[in-house]
């Protein structure tokens, strides 16, 4: 359900010169480029995991309780 809300919000942000990742994946899928849509989705997941790893490594410089996956 949260993915649907993200898509709806992102569609409101689309202009002629810019696209957000959520609608771009949907447009690629609807345009018949499902392999490219899957690749963009995998890159997005990889990017999020990389940011989570980086923030976990640097968590000693953050206040306690900032990262929700650490107790």
N, C-alpha and C positions, 0 to 999 in steps of 0.2 A: 504493500500500500504506500509506503514512503517513496518508492520509485515512481509511482504514478504522480504523486504530488510534486516530485522533483521535475518530472517531464513537463507538467502543466506550468510550473513556475518558469522553467527554462524557455518554454515556447514564448512566453510573454517578453523575454529578454532578447529575442532574435531580432536583428536588424538586417539590412541588405548586405552589410559588410562583415558581420560577425555571426558566429554560431557557438552555442555552448555544446558541451560533449554529449549530454543526454539526447537532445533532438538530433544531433549529427548521427548518432548510432541508429536512431529510428529512421531517419531519412535514408541512410545507407541500406538498411534492411529492406525498406519499402522499395528502394530503387533497384533491388536485385543483387546488391553487393554484400551478401550475408557473410562471406569470408572476411571482407574488409571491416564490416561492423563488429564481427567477433574479435578481430585483431585490435581494433580501437578499444573495445571493452576490456580485453586482457591487459592492454597497456595502461588503462585507467586503474584497474585493480592493482597492477604491479606498482604504479606510482603511489597509490594510497598506502600499500604495504611498505614501500621504501620510506615514505614520510613517517609512518608509525615506528619503523625501526630506528630511524634517525632521532625521533623525539624520545624513544625509549633509551637510547644511548646517552642522549643529553639530559635525561631526566634528573640527574643529580644536581643540575643547575636550576631546576624548576621547583616551585613550592610543592609541598606534599599535597596530594589530592587533585592536582591539575589534570593528570592523565587518567581518564576513566577506567582504563584497563589495568592500572596498577593500584594496589591497596596500600 
